Amino acid sequence: MGPGSVHVERYGQGGPAIVLLHGFGTSTFLWREIGPAIALRKHTAFAIDLLGYGESDRPFDADFGVAAQAEYVDRAMAGLRIARATLVGVDLGGSVALRLAAARPERVQRLVLVNPVAFDELPGSDVRSVQRGTARFAVRVARGMLGAAPLLVPLLEGSVSDPRYMPPRLVARYLAPYVGSDGVSHLLSLARSLKTEDVEELPLSDLHTPTLVIWGDSDRWLEPAHADRIAAAMPVCRLVRLPNTGRLVPEEDPERLVTLLMNFVDGNSVA
């Protein structure tokens, strides 16, 4: 299966498969409202913790980059006996989904990309802010005095349009895997693993997988034009913009996301 085991949460039984991929700094917890709603629509959702995130293993010497994560997801799908699926990815998860679709198009029936990071934008200004924060809090981070909070809290709070959608209790839930100095070191390892070359030259113009790009227009980490660039590069793609919504659409507007996702999956078209 790879250098370690990945944690998977399953919602539903027997319906067409939808694989849910979170982004940097989050986990399968992001899909806690989306997964059950998909199951109610008679599909089966598989929320995967990328290797090194959430409850998945975090091998010391593993590759946590986008290309490697795409391989791990492919292996997880094989282990789950998912021959073909719709892939749904948020930010980094969208990058992983794109990479997998480019490498193994026969495995991907449709793509739903929520504020994905592509081209030369990886690792993104959000991850770069984590890297900059490392220097700012170097001593306290090294001693584990503050955990990952100084590094990850600004990223999480900046990924929603309104603080109501990222209250302290929710921040604490996302911070849980990164407590102490070991957790901080691991977070920095995840950040350092993201390399532009993993997505910069993906042949998106050759990717004919039906694709829906959902873009929260209040994303503070990527310019709105990035969505247009992705949509223009893909032959079979529809772009839907959500005003007054940040990057973490599953936190801010799960009902709207489910509606867009299921209409797209069930409609067999991006028109």
N, C-alpha and C positions, 0 to 999 in steps of 0.2 A: 504493500500500500504506500510505501514511501518511507521517509525518515522518521515518521511518527504517526500516531492515530489522530484523526480529526473527529470532532464532536458534531453529531448531526441530530437535529430535532425534526421529527416527522409529524405532519398534520394531515389527517385523512388517510384513505386506503383505497387503492385500486384505480383511481382516476388518473388522467394524464399528468405527467410529472412537471412540477415547477420548482426549480432550484433557486434558492434565495442566498445571495452573497452580500455580506455587510461590508463596511469600509474601514478605513484606518481609525483605530481608537474605539471601535464599537465591537459588536459580537452578535450572535444569534438572538440576543435579547431585543435587538432592534426590530425583529419580525414578530414579536409576541402578539400583536393584533392582526397582522397581515396573514400569518399562517392559518389561524382558525377560520378567518373569513374565506380564504381560498378553499379550505376543506368543505365549507358549507356550500361552495359552488361545484362540488363533486369533482374536484381536482385534488391531487396529492402534492403537498408542499414539503420540500426538504430544505431546512435552514441549516447551513453549514458554517461552523466556525473555521475560518481559514487557519492553516497551520500556524501556531504561535499566538493565536488570539483566543479569547474566551476560555472555553474548557478544553480546547484542543491541546495536544502536546506542544512543548516548546523546546525541541532539541537544541543543545548548545551550539552545534556547528551546522545547523540546517540553513538552507537558502530560503528566505522569506520573500523573495522578489516576486514580481508579477508573473514572469514566465514559469517559475517554479510552482507558484500557487495554482496556476492554470493546470499544470500537470497533476497536482495533488487533487484538485477538484475532479478532473477526469478519472483518476483512479478511484476516488470516493464514489463517483457515479457508477463505475464498473462494479465496485463492491456492493452497491445497493441495487444492482441489476437494473439500472436506468440506462436504456439504450440511447434514448433521445429525450431532450427536455427543453422547455423554455427556461432560459437563464435570466434572472433578475438581479442586477447589481447596483449598489449605491457607491458612489465615488470610487474608491479603490476596487471595490467589488465589481464595478462596471468595467474597470480596466482589465481585471482578471477574466471577466466574461468575454470581452472583446478578444483577448489573447486566445482563449480556448476556442472561440468561434472561428478565428482565423486559422488556427492550427488543426482543428478537428471539426470542420463544418458539418460533417454528417452526424455529429453528436448534438447539434444545437438546432432546435426547431424554430425558435424565435428568440429575440433579444429584447429585453426591457432594461434600459440604461437610465438610471436616476443620477443626474449631475456627474457623469463619468469623467475621469481624467484620461486624456489621450494626447497624442502627438508629443510635442516637446514640453508639455505642462507638468508631466510627472517629475518629481514627487509632489508638486503642488505647493502653494504658499502656506497651506496649513501644516504640512509636514515640515517644511523649512522653518516654520515658527517654532516647532518642537526642537529642531536642531539648534536654532539660535538661543532658545531658552536654556538649553543645556549649559552653554557658556555663562549665562547670566546667573544661574543658580548652582554653579558647579560644585561648590563645597557642600551645600546643604543636600543636593541631589546625591552626591557621592556617599554621604553619611546616611542617606535614607530618612532624613529628618522630616521632610515634607512629602515623601513618596513622589508619585508622578503628578500630583495636583498642579504645581506651577506650570507644568508642561502641557498637560492634557485638558485642564479646565478651560483655558481660553479657546482651545480648538473646539471643544464640545459646545460651549456657549455661543461661539461664532458660527456654528453650523445650523442654527435655528434663527428665525426672523424675530422671535419674541421670547424673552426670558421665561415666560410661562411654560414653554415647551421643553425647557431644560432646567427644572428646579433642582435644588441641592440634593434631594433624595435620589433623583435620576442620575445626576453627576456621580454620586457615590457608587451607584450600581455599576456604571461604566468604568470607574476607577478601580474597582475591586481586584481585577487581575494584576494590578500594577503596584501593590503595596510594598513598602520597604525598598531597600537599595537594589535587591535582585529584580524586583518588578520594574524599577526605573531603568536599570541596565537593559532589560529585555525590551522595553518600549523603544529605547534608543537604537537597539539592534534592528527592530522592525523598521524604524524610520530610515536607517542607513541602508537597508536592503533595497529600497525603491530606487530604481535606476531608469533614466529616461529611455535608454535603448530598448527596454523591454516592450515599449509601446510606440516609440517614435516613428518607426518605419513599418508599422502594421499595414498590410495592403487593403485598406478599408474599401477602396474602389472595386476590389475583386470579391468582396464579401456580400453575397446576395441573400443572406439570412434576413427575413423580415424583421425590422427593428423599430422599436418605439423609444424615442428619447424623451424623458420627462425632466423638465428643467425648473427647479425652484429659483426664481429670478432674484431672490435675496441672498444668493450664495456669496459670501464675503471672500471666498478663497479663489474663485474662478470668475473671469469676465463673462458677461452674457454672450459675447460673440463666440465663445468657445462652443456653445451648443450649436450655433449655426454652422460652424466649421465642421463639426462631427456629422451633422445631418446632411450637409452638402457633399461630404466625402463618401457617403454610403448610398448605393444604388436604390435600395428599397427601405426607405426610412421616413418616419413621420416624427415631427417635433411638436411637443405640447409644452407650453410654458405655464407655470403656476405663479401668478403674481403674489407678492407679500408672503412668500414661502422660502425657507432656507434649504440647505442641502439635505437635511435629514427629513425628507418628506414622510417616511413612515412614522416619525414622531409628531409632525405637525398636522398632517392631513391624511391619516391612514385610510379613511373611507374613500376619499377621492382617488388615492393611489390604487386601491383595490378595484374600484370601478373602471379606471383606465386600463389596468392590467388585464382584468377578466374580459372586458369588451374586446381588447386586442387579441387575447389568446383564443377566445371563442369565435371571433369574427373572420379569422383566416385572411386578414387583409390589413394593410396599413393605410388604406385610403380613408 
